[in-house]
Amino acid sequence: MKKAYIGAGIMNQNGIFQDNAVLLIKDAHIEAVTDGGHIPEGYEQVNVKGKYITPGLIDVHTHLGVHEEGIGPQGADFNETSQAVTPAVRALDGIHPLEEGFELARRSGVTTVQILPGSANVIGGEMVIVKTSGSVVDEMVLQSPSGMKAAFGENPKRIHSNKSSGPVTRMGNAALFREAMIKAQNYRDKCKKDPKAPRDLGMEQLVSLLENRIPLRAHAHRADDIATVVRLAEEFDLRYTIEHCTEGHLIADFLARHQVTASVGPTMSTKSKAELSNKSWKTLSALDEHGVDYCITTDHPVVGIDHLLTSAMMAHKEGLSEAKALSSITAFAARHLGMEETKGSLEKTKDADFVIWSHHPFDVKSLVEQTFIEGRQVYSRDV
């Protein structure tokens, strides 16, 4: 299948639109973006003059399919609260790909998401990156596992404070994390000495973290909790990202010095707890000014995934450049996931994940007309 989408404003790898350009698609990949000159023979021509084309949007931090919308506890499969440390848990095993959040994502131009366990536990389990189209989750997977979830601050101590195992304080959060990592180090050493030692799935998955095969992705809102994540990650020499980073603007220089990568959001949510009292749209601009790698998340369903673009629009309104605001849900998000070689921009050989918009995406009148994943149409407003 070869198609040439002719005459659109096409977003380049820097988040800037190239007018009257042509997007060439061959099967599941991008062949080229041209300036509208010669179109190679054999391409079916599709007139999209006056439209805009962006890469498929990417949300790096969601609970799609593990926290289903509209059905209450029956659809709440995102927090395994039986213990405070559950590294054996895998989000993959709880995803319902037919829940309506995935259709909402496709209608909103979102083609790739990372799905995480919730933030009830100090260590919550493995996460996975998937395409937003499919009926069997195993056929949607792009990377599994894509990280190990951890959470610091108010959530774990609130959820587990009435249990004998705790934690009940921020000190307890950090102590439980350290204990788990030391157990994983000991387990790794034991298995090296005795290859026939009994298996422990949770420890195996933490060893993947220790050996940098996957990153730690740590929920942290408050500045002191962010600093705790950095301290622990450096103590155990872990790759890591800060998830939420709500008070990142208060310590942006610290984050820059430690080369932190952050996903920011959901900034459109309310200040529902004390940790969010300093939530601000200025966080993104502050991180940008200090050279900190960032992207935007909705934390769906905390904020609906249909507001991923709205979040980028708000960031632009509050000072982030248009190009960087768009990149924060495309190219920067792909980099956050380690998928910049295949996702996040419309460049030769990358996956043909793209969205056709009726107007400029930041125009309030703009609608998603069509969404494509790997060259296949997965949403059309006319259908």
N, C-alpha and C positions, 0 to 999 in steps of 0.2 A: 504494500500500500504506500503510494507516494502522493502527498498533497502539498500544494503551495497556497498559503493563506496570504492574499495579496491586498496591500493598500492600508494596512493597519498601522497604528502607533504601537511599536513593539518595544517593550522594556529591555534595556541592555543590562549587562552584568553589573553596572554601576548604579542601577535604579533610575536611569534616565530614559525617556521615551524617544525612539527614533521614528520620525514621521514617514508615512507612506512606504513602509518597509514590507518585506516578504519573509514569511517564516516557512522554511522547507522541512517537511516531516517525511521520514522514511520508516515505515513500520513503527517500532516503539521508540525511535530516537530522533533527535534533532539533527538535520543535515547541515543547515546553515540559516543565518539571518542575513538577507541581502538588502541593498538600498533600493530595490524595485526595478533593477535592470533586467538582464537576461534571466529567464526561467528555464532550467534544464528540461530537456524533452522527457516526456513520460509522467509528468506531474499533473494530477487533477487540480485545476485552479479553483480556489474558493475566494470569492470577493468579500472582503471584510473591511472595505474602505470606510473610514469614519469610526471604526471600532478601535478598541485598545486590547492588546494582548500582554499578559504578564505570565511569569512562571506560576505553576501551581503554588498556592499558599501552603505554609508549613507551620503547624502549631507544635512546639517542642514539649509541651507539658499538659497532657489531658488525662481524663479518666473516661474517655469514650468507651462504651461497651462494658466497662466494669462498674460504672455508676449510671445505670439506665435512667432515662427521664420518665417521670410520670407514673411510676409503678411502686414507689416506696421501698420498704425493706426487701422485697423480693428481688429487686434489681440492684441492691447495694452489695456488691462483691469486691469492693476496693480496699477495705480495711480488715485484715485478719487479726482481730484484737484478742485472740486467745492468749497471746504472749506479747511482750514489748519488743522482742527481737525475733523476727521471722524471716531470716534470709533465704529459707527454702521455698518461700512463696514466689510464684511467677504470675505476673499480670496476664500473660498469654492464656493461662488456664481459666481465666474468669471473663474473657471478652465475649460478648454477644454481638456479632457483626451485623445482625439484622435490626438492632435497635435504632430508633429514629435519629439519634445523634449523628450517625454516619451519613444519612441522607441529608441532614442539615449541613454537614460539612461540605458535601459535594455541591449542594445548591449555593454555597457561599464561596466556592472556589478553592476550598482546602483539599489538597490531594495527598498530603503526608502528615501523619501525626505520630507522636510518641505517647504511649499509654503507660501510666505509672500506677503502682499501688498508692493508696492514700497516705496521709501524714499522721496517722494515729500512733505509729510505732517508731521507736528509735531507729530500728532497721526494718524496713517494710517489705523487701523482696525485690526481685528482678522486674525490669520493664522491657518494653518491646516497641519497635518502630514498624508501623504498618501503612499500607495504602488505604485510602478511605472507601474503596470499592471492593465488594466481594461478599460471598455468603458463607465461606469457610475461612476462619481466621488463619489457618495454616497456609492458605494460598494467598493471603494478603501481606504476609510478613516480609519486611525488607531487612530487618536486623533483629536477631534474638539471641541472647539478651543484648540490650543497648545500654545497660547501666544497673546499678544497685541503688535502691531508694533508701534514704535516711531522712530523719526529721528531728529538728531541734527546736527548743522554745516551748511554747505553751501547749501545743497539741498532745505530745506524748504524756506529759505529766498530768494533763486534765483527764485523758482517757484511762490512764493506768494508776492514778493516785489512790483509788479505792481497792487496789489489789496488793497482795502481800509482796509481790515482786517489784512493785514500783514501775517507773521512777516517780518521785514526787517533787523533784527540783531540777533545775538546769544542771546542777552538779551531777545528779543521778543520770540524766540523759547522756552526758559525756562519759560518765563512768561505765555505763552499760555498753556504749559504743566501743570504748577501749577494751573492755573485757572480751567482747565478741571478736575483735580483731586479734587480740593476743591468743585466744582459743584457736582462731584460724591459723595463726602462725605456728602454733604447737601442732595442730592437726597436719599442716603441710610438712613439717619436719618429721612427724611420726610416719607419714605415708612414704616419704623418701627413704626412711630406714626400713620400713616394712611394707612393701607393695601390696601385701595381702591383708593389711589392717582393715577392719570393718568400715564401710563407707558411711559418711554423714553428709547428706545432701546440702544442708545449710552451710556447713563448713566448706564444702567443695565450691559453693557459689561465692563465698567470701574469699576463698583462695584466688578465684578469678579476679576479684577486686584487688587483692594484695599484689598480684602479678601484673596488674595494669592491663589485663585483657578487656576489662570494662571499666568505665568511670563510676565514681560515686556521684550521685545526683542528690544534693542535700537541700531539703526544705528549710529555709531560714529567712525570717522577715526582719527581725530586729538586728541592729548593728552588732550587739554583743554576741548574738547567736551566729551571725555570719563569721565573726572573728573566731568563734569556737570551731566552726567547720574548717576554716583555714588552718588553725592550730592542729586539729586532729589529722587532717589530710596530709599535712607536712610531716607530722610525727610518724605516720605509717607510709609515707611516700606514695600517696594515692593520686591518680588523676581524678579531677572533680569539677563539678559545676555547682554554682549557687542557684537554687530554684526559688523564685519570687524576688529576693534581694530588695525588699520594700524600702529599707533604710540605706540602700547602697549609696545614695547621694550624700549621706552624712559622713561616709568614710571612703569616698571615691579614690582619694589618693592612696589609701591603704590597699584597696582592691587593685589599683594599677601596679603598685610595687610588687604585689604577690601574683600578678598575671592571672587574675581571676576571670573566669568566664561566667556570665550570668544570664538567666532568663528572667525577665521582669514582668510582673503581673500576678494576679489579674487586677490591674489598676482601675478598671471600671466597676469593681465591686465596692460595697459599702465598707466603712470602717467598723466592722462587726466585732472586733476585739482589740484589746489594748495594743497588741503588736502592730496593728495597722494605723495607729494614730498619726504617724508621719508619712502615710502613703501620699505620693505626689506624682504628677505627670513630669515633674522636673527631674526625676530619677534618671530617665533615659538620657536627657541632655547632659546631665552631670557625668554619667559614665562615658558618654561620647567625648566630652571635652577632656577627659583624663585618659582616653585611649583604652578603655576597658571594653572587651568584647561583650556584646549584649544582643538579645533578641526579645521579642514580645510574646507573651502567652496569655491565653484566656483562663487556663486552669479549668476548662470545661468539665462539669457543668456549673462551676462557681459563677463564671460568666459564659453565656452561650457561645459556642464556637462560631456562630454567625456574626459575632462582634469582634473577630480577630482583625478584620480590616478596619472596623470602627476604632479599635484601639490604636492602630497605626495612624489613622486620621487624627485622633486626639493628640497623639504624641507630636505630630507635625504642627498642629494648632498651637501646642505649648512650647514650640521652639526647635524641635528636631527637623532637619531638612526633609523635604519631600522624598528625595532619593534614599536617604537613610531610613526614613520611616517605612518606605516600601521594602527596602532591603531587610529590615528587621523581621519581616514575616516571610522572607524568601531566602536570599543569599546568606544573611547572617544566621538565620535559623538552621539552614542546611549545615553551615559550619559548626554550629553548636552541637549538632547531632553527629558530626564527623562524616557527613554525606555530601560534602561540597563537590566531589568529583562527579556525582550523578544527578544531583538535585539543586534547586535554588536559583538557576538562571537559564536563559535560553541560549545555549552555546552548543556548538557541534559536538556530537557523540553523547550529550547528556540525555537523560530520559525525557521523552516527549510528554511531560506534565505541564499543561498550560491552560490558561483561562481566557476566554473572549468576553470582554466587557462592552456594554452598550455605550458607555461614556468613559472618560478618565475615571479610574477607580476611586479617586478622592472626590469626585463630583457626587453630591448627595442624590442625584437622579440615576446614578449608575446602577446597573443590574448585571448579574452574571447571566450571560446568554448561553454559554456552553463551557463545560469543564471536561478536560481530557486527562487521562492517566495512561502513560506509556502508549500514547497515540490513539487510545480508544476513548470514544465519547462516553462519559459516565453520567452526565447531566446535560439536559437541554431545556431551556425555558419554554420552548414550543411544544414539548412532548407532555 
